[in-house]
């Protein structure tokens, strides 16, 4: 077949295009230094975080030392209180924070639908399980919290450590079982819901016959076990337990085999109208770096970061991993809050967040 002039011209153009594409260097992901160069001009970062504040203050101090010239301000407290402050700021058009790290996973889908969140995929995003991130990058896990059982090591014998929700109904634990308020705390509500799905609502009647204690927030709940006021809970956060152990308190965690281990992502996001967007990108990218993730007392959402010492890869356990899906059905969630408040009663004793 004889090539025409047009054929030869097209072939020549194609070769030239391929050559030019080969000459173009691949697009390089922005490094922490790239973000820092822009963040220095902003000079500040402000974010809200739900749960115990002290660990985040320690991380912020390390960040400030690594990236001088950026002053970090943290607003700490309960996620279901702080999210309302954010909503008020957004409604007034006076956003004071750049980013949030909350356990109230339902907020993120709502803020995304309202167009409030910045689409940003930090390094390590592709290493996360789909359950730990929004596919569009508007929010993702900063760490993965787990909810193992917790017990007082001085007052609970090894043979008596609970291994299923049924074990918390044993006579020796009467008056010594504690959780956060399920009607108040999203994680606790989700955990209780899994229990009644498996064992039925009759379980709640038996559980209440144990005369359990309810405390607002996991920190106060878990401190009460360290102090010996209570002995066991199926509602602990491993991160908090590890912190209490480092303080010398007689507590430990136990991963049950009789029931699934609840796991949930502590989600972070940057607001589209953030006052300091580059500082927020820098902080959250730094937080997700393998170096910082390896320092966490819990699992990283990144599959390329090893699990905490003494534990297996998280998804090798039998886990309950539907936290985000559970909170996406707000009508059902509100119905469950009311139902569980019938058992626990209204909040009467507040816990701490420091």
Residue pairs with C-beta under 8 A, 6 or more apart in sequence:
3 11
29 123
30 281
32 282
32 285
32 286
32 289
35 278
35 281
35 282
35 285
36 67
36 282
38 278
39 45
39 67
39 70
39 276
39 278
39 279
39 281
39 282
40 67
40 69
40 70
41 278
42 70
42 275
42 276
42 277
42 278
42 279
43 69
43 70
43 71
43 276
43 279
44 70
44 71
44 72
44 73
44 275
44 276
44 279
45 70
45 71
45 72
45 73
45 98
45 99
45 276
45 279
45 280
45 282
45 283
46 72
46 73
46 74
46 75
46 96
46 97
46 98
46 275
46 276
47 72
47 73
47 74
47 75
47 97
47 98
47 99
47 100
47 101
47 280
47 283
48 74
48 75
48 76
48 77
48 82
48 85
48 86
48 97
48 99
48 100
48 101
48 102
49 56
49 74
49 75
49 76
49 82
49 100
49 101
49 102
50 76
50 77
50 78
50 79
50 80
50 82
50 101
50 102
50 103
50 104
51 76
51 79
51 103
51 217
51 218
51 219
51 237
51 266
51 353
52 76
52 219
52 240
52 243
52 353
52 354
53 74
53 76
53 77
53 353
53 354
54 354
55 239
55 243
56 74
56 76
56 101
57 74
59 287
59 292
60 72
60 74
63 70
63 72
63 283
63 286
64 70
64 71
64 72
66 286
67 282
67 286
70 279
70 282
72 283
75 82
75 85
75 97
76 353
76 354
77 353
78 216
78 217
78 353
79 102
79 103
79 104
79 107
79 186
80 104
80 184
80 185
80 186
82 100
82 102
83 100
83 102
83 104
83 107
86 95
86 97
86 100
86 107
89 95
89 96
89 97
90 116
90 271
95 271
95 273
95 274
95 275
96 275
97 271
97 274
98 270
98 271
98 274
98 275
98 276
98 277
98 279
98 280
99 268
99 269
99 270
99 271
99 274
99 280
99 283
99 284
100 107
100 268
100 269
100 271
101 142
101 266
101 267
101 268
102 108
102 266
102 267
103 145
103 186
103 187
103 264
103 266
103 267
104 186
104 327
105 186
105 264
105 265
105 267
105 323
105 324
105 327
105 328
106 186
106 327
106 328
106 330
106 333
108 117
108 134
108 138
108 139
108 267
108 269
109 324
109 328
111 117
111 138
111 269
111 271
112 134
112 136
112 138
112 139
115 272
116 271
116 272
116 273
117 138
117 139
117 269
117 270
117 271
117 272
118 138
118 269
118 270
118 271
118 272
118 274
118 277
119 136
119 137
119 138
120 137
120 138
120 270
120 281
120 284
121 137
121 140
122 140
122 281
122 284
122 285
122 288
123 285
123 288
123 289
124 288
124 289
124 290
124 293
124 301
124 302
124 304
125 133
125 137
125 140
127 301
127 302
127 303
127 304
128 140
128 141
128 301
128 302
128 303
129 301
129 303
129 315
131 265
131 321
131 322
131 324
132 140
132 141
132 144
132 265
132 301
133 139
133 140
133 141
133 265
133 301
134 140
138 269
139 267
139 268
139 269
140 265
140 267
140 268
140 269
140 301
141 265
141 266
141 267
141 268
141 301
142 265
142 266
142 267
142 268
142 284
142 287
142 288
142 301
143 239
143 265
143 266
143 293
143 296
143 298
143 299
143 300
143 301
144 263
144 264
144 265
144 266
144 298
144 299
144 300
144 301
144 314
145 187
145 237
145 238
145 239
145 263
145 264
145 265
145 266
145 298
146 237
146 238
146 255
146 261
146 262
146 263
146 264
146 298
146 299
146 314
147 187
147 191
147 234
147 235
147 236
147 237
147 238
147 261
147 262
147 263
147 264
148 236
148 238
148 241
148 253
148 254
148 255
148 256
148 261
149 161
149 162
149 163
149 232
149 233
149 234
149 236
149 253
149 254
149 255
149 256
150 222
150 225
150 232
150 233
150 236
150 241
150 251
150 252
150 253
150 254
151 161
151 162
151 225
151 231
151 232
151 251
151 252
151 254
152 225
152 226
152 228
152 230
152 231
152 232
152 250
152 251
153 250
153 251
153 252
154 228
154 250
155 228
155 231
155 250
156 231
156 232
160 170
160 172
161 254
162 168
162 170
162 173
162 232
162 234
162 254
162 256
163 254
163 256
163 257
163 258
164 256
164 258
164 259
165 195
165 198
165 199
165 203
165 234
165 258
165 259
166 199
166 258
167 258
168 177
168 207
168 210
168 232
168 234
169 206
169 207
169 210
173 210
173 231
173 232
174 210
174 211
175 210
175 211
176 230
176 231
176 232
177 207
177 210
177 212
177 213
177 230
177 231
177 232
177 233
178 212
178 213
178 214
178 215
178 221
178 224
178 225
178 229
178 230
178 232
178 233
178 235
179 188
179 191
179 192
179 212
179 213
179 214
179 215
179 221
179 233
179 234
179 235
180 187
180 188
180 214
180 215
180 216
180 217
180 218
180 221
180 235
180 351
181 188
181 214
181 215
181 216
181 341
181 344
181 347
182 188
182 189
182 191
182 192
182 336
182 337
182 340
182 341
182 343
182 344
183 189
183 337
183 338
183 340
183 341
183 344
184 216
184 347
185 216
185 217
185 218
186 327
186 333
187 218
187 235
187 237
187 262
187 264
187 323
188 218
188 235
189 333
189 336
189 337
189 340
190 262
190 264
190 323
190 326
190 327
191 234
191 235
191 262
192 340
193 326
193 336
194 259
194 260
194 262
194 320
195 203
195 234
195 259
196 203
196 204
198 259
204 340
204 343
207 343
208 343
213 224
213 229
213 230
214 344
214 345
214 347
214 349
215 221
215 224
215 349
215 351
216 347
216 349
216 350
216 351
217 350
217 351
217 352
217 353
218 235
218 236
218 237
218 240
218 351
219 240
219 351
219 352
219 353
219 354
220 349
220 350
220 351
220 352
221 230
221 233
221 235
221 236
221 351
222 233
222 236
222 237
222 240
222 241
222 244
222 251
223 244
223 351
223 352
224 230
225 231
225 232
225 233
225 236
225 251
226 244
226 247
226 249
226 250
226 251
227 249
228 250
234 256
236 253
238 253
238 297
238 298
238 308
239 296
239 297
239 298
241 251
241 252
241 253
242 253
242 297
242 298
243 297
244 251
245 251
245 252
255 261
255 311
255 317
257 318
260 318
260 319
260 320
261 317
261 318
261 319
261 320
262 319
262 320
262 323
263 299
263 314
263 319
263 320
263 321
263 323
264 321
264 323
264 324
265 301
265 323
265 324
268 284
268 287
270 277
270 280
270 281
270 284
274 280
286 292
287 293
288 301
288 302
290 302
290 304
290 305
293 300
293 302
293 305
294 300
294 305
294 306
296 308
297 308
298 308
299 307
299 308
299 311
299 314
303 313
307 313
307 314
315 321
326 333
327 333
